[in-house]
Amino acid sequence: MNALKSPYRQSDRYQMSRFKPRADSIVGITSEDHDEALRRYVAAGYRGKKVSHMGWCIDKDVPNVVELKKRKYLSTEVKMVPMDISGTIRYSALDAISDLAF
């Protein structure tokens, strides 16, 4: 239903999902024209086309993850040190997003 080319439209009950009573967000817009205009406006940010330093923000954090792995989670033949890669990548992604936003 929220797909870009979806034939389904939101009913008026979506207006109650607003965070501020008279302010639209992408979740609670019921006007098709307003919805399409807002989606076009935010699409560039999701695709990263107008963010010139996106690659730099991501590449900057890769050596930090590698250094962390070498410093804290280096296993030997005698001792295996497990690493929660999902948590590490999650925090690395948050660092990149923060660099992009600020």
Secondary structure, 3 states (H helix, E strand, C coil): CCCCCCCCCCCHHHHHHCCECCECCCCCCCCHHHHHHHHHHHHHHHHCCCCCCHHHHHHHHHHHHHHHHHHHCCCCCCCCCCCCHHHHHHHHHHHHHHHHHC
